[in-house]
């Protein structure tokens, strides 16, 4: 028997219980005054003879009725279906149940292996359902908890001794032709058992009609059934045994028929479109794969294309392909010029429109693809990097940094190939003035956009900044249509420190357990020739040397190493928890140690208080 109940159907509050009697195999009915202390709708005359008992849970007395019903009224081995009911804006008070003492609704249901119900203690009056068999440990307990919005149900199967029963098949078909029905059975006792088969035809409206039966023949010819009138079928097996209550076993039942083809989009095989957003005049191009996912061939496939704009104007077109064999795939291409288009467009592709030929399913025949066509009204995009890196304001860069300014625009038909599109200037530190960039200067390289490729212009300023301090770069740019990058200038400040120096090296995080990285500030224009990090015990024993090959290339400015130190020694063994010393050894091409960065001189916050004789401390905690 399969029991289902939708948690949100009722409009009352409390607990509803249904009981399957273990002896009769019947649901208990609320009739002849046998309501067992239940309240609410179960006592209403309109609900007499119902197969459920509803208990209010607003008072301890009412909740005691629930416990008494479950513990003293329901017999052993009965199947109990219990779920909460909540009327809108009312509670069934799960937050009060524990206050009833050691024996309460929670403790009783926990005894029957209910677990999720405990969530109601903190989550409140949410839908909850439980199925269990009283004092039967072999029965699979099922429960579920929901919310106040979504509907759900729970199902459970269990054995009951009945004198008769029916089994219905799932819907069979649709078919292109019917052939025959076969079935077989075992453990049939002709003295007490009775059984037969019914075959129902299902017409195009979903209505069912008995076509064959009742019969017991093991084979039935179905070729006479008009497949156009009854494209689907359903089977029914009836059996009864009023003496022993044991039914024969159904070995199998089968309908032999020829099915219908089923065409469906399969973008996992192929789905390609050139762009989501196109400039006016470009071609929108699309390819998508369709597959006959059935075992039956399909005639030449009709495909319909509907192109719909923002005003709901529809341009339709049809295309017929070659036949599509069983399990075969076919490419569906589409191409249209956007000349004259503007705004949002929706392309609807429908396979086999209007059931041009009989098919199993139509729900998988539609694909919708959106794209956007824009006029030349969008602003171009500006990107500025220093030696290939995006910086924050006042970051340190090399005095010989290369500043790359990139202007890009989505409209490939208006290439960025004119220096007049840019206005660039550099403001020097202090009272050292400013410089307007001229594209004729030898330290300026301009690369215009190349027609037919990405519409992108690049300017490189080959820097040789002679002053220490903070510079400002001002950039103003537009596309050939006059659309500017922004209403004002793009401004970024950067710091130059020409002296070769390095800050104290900090590890982060500190303390650490598994991984830590190193933060440093490096100034000047040249990269160091030699550097390494030494990890030592507090007694000065070197346990790990991190070479420059491991650390990787350093960069001018403040950076964190890509390298992560994992707290091991030179042999790969994990170091013990505790405090360790470390130092950064860094030398120039002459073999001289780098000077220490003077934080006060350059208005940096000093970290000297964390270091003694250039040694830092790291802590390992695992």
N, C-alpha and C positions, 0 to 999 in steps of 0.2 A: 504494500500500500504506500502511496506517495502523498504526503500531506504538504500543502503550501498555504501560506497566509501572508498577505501584503500588510506590512507593518503600519502603513499610513491610511488604511481604509476607514478605520473607526473614528468616531468623533466624541469618544468618551475618554476618561482618565482612570487608570488603575492597572489591574492585571487580569488578563483573560487566559483561561486554562481549558484545554480539551483533553479528554481521557479516552484511550482505546482500551477496552476491556480485554484482559488476556484470555478469558474463557469463551466469551461469545464472539470475540473479534469485531464487536460493534463499538461505535462511538457512543459514549454516555449522552443522554439527552436531558435537557432541563425541562422536565415535564412532571405533572402530577405532584407538584410541590417539592420534588426532589432537587432542590437547589443547593443543599448542603451549606447554607450560610452565605451563599454568594449574594451580591448586591447589584444595584444599578440595572442595566438593561436586561440581565438574566431574570429579574423579577417582573419585568414589564410584560403585560399580557401579550403584547405584540411579538414578544420574543420567546414565548413558550414553545417547547419541543425543539429548541435549537441545540446544537451539538457543542455548546461552549458555556462556561460559567465565568461571569465577570465579578471581580472583587474590587471594591474601593480600597485604597491604601492610605487614606488621609489621617486615620487614627490608629492607635495601637490595637484597639479592639478589632478593627477591620483587618489589620495585618495579622492578628492572631487567628482570624478565620482562615486566611490563606494558609498559614502554617498547619492548622488543624486539618484542613482539606487535604493537603499534600501528605501529611504524616499519618493521619488516622483514618481518612476516608478512602483515598486512592489505594487499591490493593497492590500487593507485590506483583512485579512482572508486567504491570500496566504501562503502556506508552503514554507519556505526558508531553503535551505541547503547551508551553507557557510563553506568553509574550506580553510586553507592556503596551498600554494604550494611553495616548495623551491627546486630549482635546486642546485645540489651539489656545494659548495663553493660560493653560492650567497645567499643574504638576501632578505626578503620582508619588512625589515626596521620597525619592530614594535616599536623600540625605538624612532622613529621620530613622531609617530602618535599623541602623546599628544601635540606636538609643533604646531599643526594645529589650535589651539584655543579651545574655550569651546565646539564647535561642532566638534567632531572628530570621528574616527572609534570606539574608545573605548566607548565614551559617547553614540553613537547611539546604539551599541550592548548591552551596560549595560541597556539601556531603554527597550530592549526586554529580560531582565532577564539573560543575559550572565554574568557569574561571573569569570569563570576560565580564560577567555581571558586576564584578568588583569595581569596574571602571565607573559605574554609576555613582559610586560614593563621592567622586570628585567632579565628574562630568555632567551630573544632573540628569534631567528627564529626557534621555535619548531613547530612540527605539531599540528594543532588545527582544530576542527570541531564543528559546531553548527547547531542545528535544532530548528526552532521556527515557530510559526504561527503569522503573523503580526497583532498586535492589537487584539489578541484573548487571554485574560487572562486565559481561561480555558484549553488552550493547554499546555501539559507538555513539557517544554523546556529541551533539552538534549544537553550536550556539553562534550568534552573530549580533553585532552592535552597530547601529547606524547613526545618522544625524537627523536634524529636524527638517532637512530639505530633501535629501535623496531617498527615493523608495528602493527597497530591496526585499528579497524574500530568501527563505532557506528551505531546502527540501531534504527529505530523509526517507530511506526505504527500510521496511522491516516486514517480517513474516507474520501473517495471521491465517489461521485455519478457516477457510470459507468453503461453502458447499458448491459455489460456482464462481466463474470469473471470465473476463474477456481480455483479450490482448489486441490492441490496435497497432498497426504498422505506422511508420512515418509516411508522408505523402510520396508517391512514386511517380516519376516523370518530371516534366512533360516528355512525351514520346513522339517519334515520327511514325512508328507503327508498333502495334502490340502483337506478341507471339504466343506465349503460353505461360501458365502458372503451374508450379511444382511445389509439393510439400511432403514432409514425412514426420513421424512421431514415434515414441517408444513408451513402454510401461503403460500401455492402454489395457484396461481390464474391461472386456465387453459385458461382463455381468453387472457392473456398477457404474462404469464411466460412460459419459455421453459427450460428443464433441462434433463441431462442424465448422465450415469456413464460409464467410461471406466476402464477396468482392464488390467494392463500390467504385463507380465511375465518378470523377469530379469534372464538371463542365467548366467552361471558360469564366463563369461567374463565381466559381467556388462552391456551387451547390452539389451535393452528393446524391447519387442514385444507386440502389442495389441492382447490379447487373447479373451476378451469379450467386446462387446460394439460397438457403443453406445446402451445402453438399459436403461429402466426405471423400470424394474421389481424389486420388493423389495427383491427378493432372487435369488441367482445364484449358481448352483451346480458347485463346483470346483474339484470334485473327478477325473475328466478326465485329469487333468493337471499332466504331468510327473514331479515329484518333482526333479528327477535327472537332467532334462533339465532346469527346472525353479525352483530353490530352493528359490527364493525370488519373491515378487510381489509389485506393487505400484498401488494406486487407484487415479482416477481423476474424479472430479465432475464439470460439466459445467452447468452454469445457465445464462439466459438472460431475460431482460425485457426492451425492447426499448421504452415502453410507460411511465411507472412510475419510472423506474430505481430502483425497489425494488425487491431484490431476495428472493426466499423462504429460510427458515431456514433449515439447515441440522441438524436433531436431532442426528443422529449417523450413523456411518458406521463401519462394523466389518467384519473381515475375521476369520473364525474358522479354525484352523489347529493344527496339532501336531508338536511341536517344536523339537529341537535337544538338547541333553545333553550338558553340558558345565562344564568341569573339570578345576579347577584353583588352584594354590597354595594359601594356607591360613595360612601364618606364625603366624597370631595372635592366632590361635588355638594351634599351636606347631611349634617351630623352636628352635633347639638345636644342637650345635656342641661343641665338647669337647674343642677345642683350635683353635685359629687363627694361632699360631706358634707352631710347634712341633719339638722335637728333633728326629733326625734320628732313626728309629726303633720303634717309637711309632705308635699307631693306630689312624688314623683320623676317627672320628665317627660323623655322622650327622643324625638327624631326622627332617623331615619337614612334615607338614600336607597338603594334597590335598583334595579339597571338590568339589563335584558335586553341583554347585550353581544353577542348573536348576530344573525344575519340572519333568524331564524325566530321567528314569534310564539309566545307562551306562553299557555296557558289560565289561568283564574283561579288566582292564586297562593295557596297555603296557607302560612301563617306560624305557627310555634310559638314560644311564649315559656315559658322555664323560669326561675323565680325561686327561687334556692337560698340558704339562710341558712347560718350557721356550723355548725349541727347537721346540715347536709346535708338538711334538709327542703325538698322541692321542691313548688312550686305551679305547675302547668302550665296554659296556656291556648292556644287556637287562634283564628286570625283568617284569613278568606279575602278576598283582594282581587279587584278586577276583572282581566280579562285584561291582559297586558303585551305590547304589540306589539314588534316587532324594534327594537332600539336605544332603546326608550322606557324611562323611569324612573318609579318610583312611590315615594311617601313611606310609610315604615313608622313609625307613631307608637306610643308606649307611655306609659301613665300609671298610677301606683299610689300609693295613700295609704300613708305610713309609720306610720300609727297602729297601735300594737302591735308595730312592728318595733324592733329594737335590734341594733347590731353591723354586721358586714360582710355584704354581699349581692352575689350574682353573678347577673346577668341574661344568659341565653343565648338569642339570637335565631337561629332556624334557618329558612331559606327552603326551601320545597319538601321538608319532612321526609319521610324514608323513600321518597324518589323518588316523591312523590305523582303526578307525571307525568314521563315520560322527559325527561332533561336531559343535556347534554354533560358538565358537571363539577359535582361536589358539594363540592370542597374550598373553594370561595369562597362557600359558603352560610351560614357561621356567623359571628356577631359576638358578642363577649363584652364586657359593660360592667359595671364594678364601681362600687358606691357604698357609703357608710357612713352608718348612722343612729346618732346619739348621744343619750343622755339629757342632762339638764342637770347634768353633772358637770365640765365644763371651766372652767378659770379664765378670767375676763375679761382683756382686754389693755389695758395702760396705755401711753400715749404722752405725752411731755412735750417741748414745744418752746419756745424763747425767740425771739420775733419770727419764728416760723416755721422756726427752725433748731434741729436737734439739736446740743447742745454736749457737750463733755467736761468732767470735773470741773475746777473753778477757771478755766474759760474766762471771758474778759471779756465782759460784756454791757452794754447801755445802762442807765443809771440809770432810764430810763422804759420799760424793756422790758415787753412783754406776754407773760406766761407762759400758755401754753395747755395744759391738762391734758385729755386725751381718754381716756375709758373706753369700750371696745367689747366686745360679747358676741355670740357666734354665734347665741344663741337669741332669735329675734325675737318669741317668744311671752311673754317676760319682759322688758319694756322697762326700760331704765335711766332712771328718771324721778324718783328720790328723792334729795335731798341727804344723807340719812342713810347713803347708801352710801359716803360719803367722810369721811376725817379728814385735814385738811391743816394744816400749820403751817410758819412761817418762823422760822429761827434767825438772829438778826442777828450782825454781826461783834463780836468782843471781848466786853465785858460789857453789851451793849445789849439782852440778853434775847431773848425769842421771842414770836411772835404766832400764836395759833390762829385759823385762817381761819373767819370766820362768813359764811354765805351772805346775811346781811342787810346786810353792809357794802357801801358804795356803789362800792367799787373791785372788786367781785366780780360776775361775770356767769355765771349758770348756765343752760345750754340743755339741757333734758332730751331723751331720745330720743323720736321721734315714732312712734307705732304705724303699722305698714305700711311704714316706711322702714328704713334702716340703724339697727340698735340701737346707738346711740352717744350718750353724754352728754358735753358739753363744758363745762369751767370755764375762765374767763379771769380772770387776776389782772392788773389794770391797774397796773403797778408805778410807784412814785415813790420809789425807794430813796435815802434821805438820808445813809446812812453809806458811807464808803469801806471796802472790805475784802471778806472772803469771807462769803457767805451760804450757808445750807443750806435746801433745800426738802425737806420730808418729806411723803410722800403715802401714805395707806393707803386701799385701795378694794376693794369686793367687788360681786358681782352679787346680784340679789334672792334667789338660792338660798343665799347665804352663801359661795359660792366666791370666795376672795380672790385678788388679783393675785399675791401671794407670801406667804410665811410671816411676813415682816417688812415694814418700811416701805421704800418706794422713796425713796432719798435722792440728791440731786444738789446739788453745791456750785457756786456761780458768784461771780465777782468783779465788784465795782462800783468804777470810778474815775470820779468825777464831773468831774474836770478835763478840759477839752478838750485833748488832746495826741495826738501821733503819734510812733511809733518811727522809727528809721532804716528805709529801704526797702531790702530785699534782693532781688536777682534770683536765680531758681533755675530750672534749673541754672546754674552759673557755674564754669568757662567753658561756653559753649554753641556749637552749630554752626548749628542751624536755628530753634530756638524756645527762649524763656525766659519765665517769668512772674515776677510781683512779689509779695513777701510783706510785709505791713505789720501793725501793731497800732494801732488807733484807739480812743480813749477818749472819755468824755463821753456826752452824750445827743443832741446835734444833729449832723446831717450837715454836712460842710463845703460852703461855697457855691462854692468854686473850687479846682481842683486840676489839676495836669498833671505829667508827667515829661519832663525834658529829657535827651537823650543828646548828649554832647559829645566832641570829640577831646581829647587830653591838653593841647593848646594852648588849649582853651576855646571852640573853635568849635562852635556848636550845629548838629548834623546831623539831629536828629530831635526833634520835640515830639509827645508822646503826650497828646492832649487827654482831658478827662474824658468826652467822648462816646465815645471809643474805649475808655477804661478801664472804663466802666460804673459803676454805683452802688457806692459803698463801703459797708462794714458795720462796725458797732461790734464790736471784738474783734480777734483775730488771724486774718487770712484771706489767701488767695492770689487774685490777680485772675483772672477768667475770660479776660481779654485775654492773648494771647501775642504777645510782640515777636519779630519774625522777623529782626532784624539788618539792617534796611534804613534808608536815609535818607528825608527828606521827599519825595523824588521816586520812591521805590520801588526804588532801586538798592541792591544788596547792599553793605554796608560791608566794607572789607578786614579781614583777620585782624589782631588786635591788641588793645590795651587802650584802653578808652573810659571816660569819666567819666559819671556820671548823678546827678541830684538830683530830689527830690520837692518840688514847690511846692504848698502847701496853705494855704488861707485860710478864715476864718470869714465870717459874713455881714457883719461890719464891715470886711472887707478886711484883717484882721490875720492875720499868720502864726500857724499853730498852734504851740503850745509843743512842745518836744521831750519825749517820754516819759522820765521819770526812772526808769531801771531799778532803781537801788539803793533808791530810796524805796519802790517797790512790789514789791521782791524779784524783779525780773526780771534775767536775765542780760544784761549790757550788750553791745552790738555796736559801741561807739564806736571800738574799735581798728581796725575795718575802714573807718572814715570819717575824712575830714579836711575840716574846714569844711563838714560836711554833704554832702560829695561821696562817692559810692561808686564802685567800680571794677567794670567788667564786661569779660570777655575773650571775644572771638569767635575760635573755632578751627574752621575748616572742612576 
